[in-house]
């Protein structure tokens, strides 16, 4: 994966892990802001509710581009993931950490990148 791959992608999905902590949300939102500044259609998928103390991070100008897992909207969420041409996972090292999004992540034919600092 190179910077050129990011440049040629137009619809990008970001994923963080179940029960995201501050560095998971912070790093993902920072990447989201950078991709947005490049004019990318970027969406963040969070597989579970986050701690109330971190709500201030999510309640940002990107709030409308963030999806928290919702079983009732699985079909719509899955279609959105499938429409993306690049999937990026941040702050985890195994796909089990993205919970119910795993099935849609794996089924996608998009290019995939996993970034973990652990």
C-alpha positions in Angstrom: 0.0 0.0 0.0 1.4 3.3 -1.0 0.4 7.0 -0.9 -0.6 6.6 -4.5 -3.1 3.9 -3.5 -4.7 6.4 -1.1 -4.7 9.1 -3.9 -6.5 6.8 -6.3 -9.1 5.8 -3.7 -12.3 7.9 -3.5 -14.5 6.1 -1.0 -12.6 5.0 2.1 -13.8 3.2 5.2 -12.0 3.4 8.5 -12.4 0.8 11.3 -11.4 0.8 14.9 -11.8 -2.0 17.5 -14.5 -3.0 19.9 -14.7 -0.8 23.0 -12.4 1.8 21.5 -10.2 3.7 23.8 -8.8 7.2 23.4 -5.9 6.3 21.2 -8.1 4.2 18.9 -10.6 7.0 18.5 -8.0 9.7 18.3 -5.8 8.0 15.7 -8.8 7.1 13.6 -10.4 10.6 13.8 -7.0 12.1 12.9 -6.7 9.9 9.8 -10.3 10.7 9.0 -9.5 14.5 9.1 -6.5 14.1 6.9 -8.3 12.0 4.3 -11.2 14.5 4.4 -8.7 17.3 3.7 -7.7 15.4 0.6 -11.3 15.4 -0.6 -12.0 11.7 0.1 -15.4 10.4 0.9 -14.4 8.8 4.2 -16.6 7.0 6.8 -15.6 5.6 10.2 -17.1 2.4 11.5 -17.0 1.7 15.2 -18.1 -1.9 16.2 -19.4 -1.1 19.7 -20.4 1.8 21.9 -17.5 3.9 23.3 -17.1 5.2 26.8 -19.1 8.3 27.6 -15.9 10.1 28.6 -14.8 9.8 24.9 -18.0 11.2 23.4 -16.5 14.6 23.0 -14.1 13.1 20.4 -16.8 11.5 18.3 -19.2 14.5 18.6 -17.1 16.5 16.1 -17.7 17.9 12.6 -17.3 14.4 11.4 -20.2 13.0 13.5 -22.4 12.4 10.5 -19.7 10.3 8.9 -19.4 7.9 11.8 -21.4 4.6 12.1 -21.6 2.7 15.3 -22.7 -1.0 14.8 -26.4 -1.4 14.8 -27.9 -4.9 14.0 -31.1 -3.3 12.8 -29.2 -1.5 10.0 -26.8 -4.3 9.1 -27.9 -4.5 5.5 -27.4 -0.7 4.9 -24.1 -0.7 6.8 -22.9 -3.8 4.8 -23.8 -2.1 1.5 -21.9 1.0 2.5 -18.8 -1.0 3.3 -19.1 -2.9 0.1 -19.2 0.4 -1.9 -15.8 1.5 -0.5 -12.6 1.1 -2.6 -10.2 1.2 0.4 -10.7 -0.2 3.9 -8.3 0.8 6.7 -8.2 -0.8 10.1 -6.5 1.2 12.9 -5.3 0.2 16.4 -5.9 -3.5 16.2 -4.1 -6.5 14.8 -6.8 -9.1 14.2 -10.1 -8.8 12.4 -11.9 -10.4 15.4 -11.5 -7.0 17.1 -14.0 -5.3 14.7 -16.8 -7.6 15.8 -19.8 -7.7 13.4 -18.0 -5.6 10.8 -15.6 -8.5 10.2 -17.9 -10.3 7.8 -18.4 -7.2 5.7 -14.7 -6.3 5.8 -13.6 -9.7 4.6 -16.3 -9.9 1.9 -15.2 -6.6 0.4 -13.1 -6.7 -2.8 -11.6 -3.3 -1.8 -7.9 -2.9 -1.0 -7.2 -3.3 2.7 -4.7 -1.9 5.1 -4.3 -2.7 8.8 -2.3 -0.3 10.9 -1.4 -1.3 14.5 1.2 0.2 16.9 1.2 -2.7 19.3 
